[in-house]
Amino acid sequence: MKVCNKCGESKSFESFPERKKRDGSLTFRGECKFCQSEYNKNYRQINKDYFKEYDLKYSKDNSAKKVENAKVWKKRNIGKVNAITAKRRASKLQATPSWLSEKDQKQIKRIYTACSNVSERTGKPHHVDHIVPLQGENVCGLHVPWNLAIIPASMNLSKSNKF
């Protein structure tokens, strides 16, 4: 058992992050993982303007590295990737209304084809975006032609699931 320097609670050693000493031996930090996490959240919140600017600059300077890291993560976490993909596919199916006409379904296919063509012509990736997200927090849209828009991939990824 070890006492946390921040909260004063006695906790098991698993509750404390390890760190290496200069001589190479391992020891435990003085603050428990929970207190350290709370401190980091508060510090980021207080300095959110700095971190927003830093994160944007880092993303811009290391875009190739981020893409490579994402590929490695996907290979290591194939189960999670499959679960996310299945959830997305299911929500899209559930959000496609049964009353959608054949003409509307063909229009959806044309929108996706047009997106592919735009990406090819411009040399920049584009996505088909759901204007009202299928899995929004406050509102859920439908997978219908009038809820779709072709936008640059970077804009769609930064938008995430927001309306």
Buried (B, 14 or more C-beta within 10 A) or exposed (E): EBEBEEEEEEBEEEBBEEEEEEEEEEEBBBBBBBBBEBEEEEEEEEEEEEBEEEEEEEEEEEEEEEEEEEEEEEEEEEEEEEEEEEEEEEBBEEBBEEEBEEEBBEBBEEBEEEBEEBBEEEEEEBBBBBEEBBBEEEEBBBBBBEBBEBBBBBEBEEBEEEE
